[in-house]
């Protein structure tokens, strides 16, 4: 059952690829959300205080885009990790979920979010990773 050096390399590659896909997916969906719900005038993305101030008045639709970005990014990244990993695909998917959860918690600590958003984002991150693994399992079974 040991993976060996080649299996460990594949495992690391699966996780790295999953994280990259998750982050790119989050960025793409957030970018789309910002086109539909542009940041307020005067908000400077490189200024943390400016972003914090803007987050206090962010529309619900923009928050829903952000939540969708987090969850869909997690599903996509988890699916990639599960697909690349030959052994323990669910474990690899859940690692992506934990990384995304850490990114999300960091974001929640840095910037104020409504309580409903924080609870939903944290509660659904690992289930989203599991969904990514299940999608791969179904595709491989078909």
Residue, then its C-alpha position, 0 to 999 in steps of 0.5 A: x500500500x506504500x506509495x513510494x517516491x513516485x507516488x509521493x511526487x504524484x501526490x504532491x503534484x496533485x495537491x499543487x495542481x489542485x491549489x493552483x486550479x482552485x485559486x485561478x477559479x476563485x480569481x476568475x469568478x471574483x473578477x466576474x463578480x466585480x464586473x457585475x458589482x464593481x467596487x465602490x469609487x475610491x476603493x484602493x485594492x492595495x490598501x487594506x483599510x480601504x478594502x475593509x471599509x468597502x466590505x462593510x457596504x458590499x451588496x448581497x449579490x457581490x457576497x454571493x459571487x464571492x461565496x460561489x467563487x470560494x465553493x466552485x474554486x474548491x470543487x474544481x481544485x478538489x476534482x483536479x487533485x482527486x483526478x491526478x492522485x492515483x491513490x486516495x483521491x478523496x484524501x487529496x480532495x479534502x486537502x484542497x478543501x482544507x487549504x481553501x478553508x484556511x484561505x477563507x478563514x484568513x480572508x474572514x479575519x482580514x476583512x469584515x464579512x456578514x455573519x451569514x457569509x462567514x458561517x456559510x463559507x466555513x461550513x460548506x468548504x469541506x463539503x465542496x471538496x467532497x463534491x469535487x472528489x465525487x464528481x471525479x469518482x462518477x466520471x471514472x465509473x462512467 
